[in-house]
Amino acid sequence: MEKMRSPQEPTAAQTTELEKSGKLACTETKKVTLVDGKITVPIELARQAVALVKIDW
């Protein structure tokens, strides 16, 4: 039976890239208008992306 080995330690550059990719990016701030009690927030996302939409009033 073959033993599983430990994963290699990431390089400093790989660690930096992982930390950078794990942070949220503020892509833009938009003002939206209220029409008949509703708002529409048009958003385009990259594949498998996640967005946080914060609405203050």
N, C-alpha and C positions, 0 to 999 in steps of 0.2 A: 504494500500500500504506500502510495506516495504522500509525503507530508506537504501540507500547505505552507507556503512561505509568507512572510510578512511583506506588505506592499513597500515599494521604495519610497523614500522620503522625497517630497516635491522640492524642486529647486526654488531659490528665492524668487526668480521670475515667475514661476508657476504659482507660487503662493500669492504674489502680488496680483496676478491676473485673476485668480480665484476670488480674492477679496474684492477686487474691482467689479467683477461680474455679479457679485452677490448684493451689491448696493442698488437701491432704487435711484432712478434718474428722473429729474423733473424735466420733462420734454417741452412743455409749454403751459402757460397759464392763459385761460380764456375767460372772457366775460360772456355769460349767456343771458338771454332774456326770458322772462316769464310770459307765456301766452296761454290764456285760458286756464291758468293754474298749472301749466305743464312746462317743463323745460326739455330741450333736446341737447344732448352733449355728443357731438360727432367725434368719434375716436377711431384712429387706424392703428392696429397693433400688428407687430411682427408675429410670425407663426409661433405658437406656444408661449406668447407673451402674457403678462398679467398687468392689469392697470388698477391703480388706486385713484378713485375720483373723490375729491373732497369738495363738498358744497357748503359754503358759508352764506348765511343771509342775516 
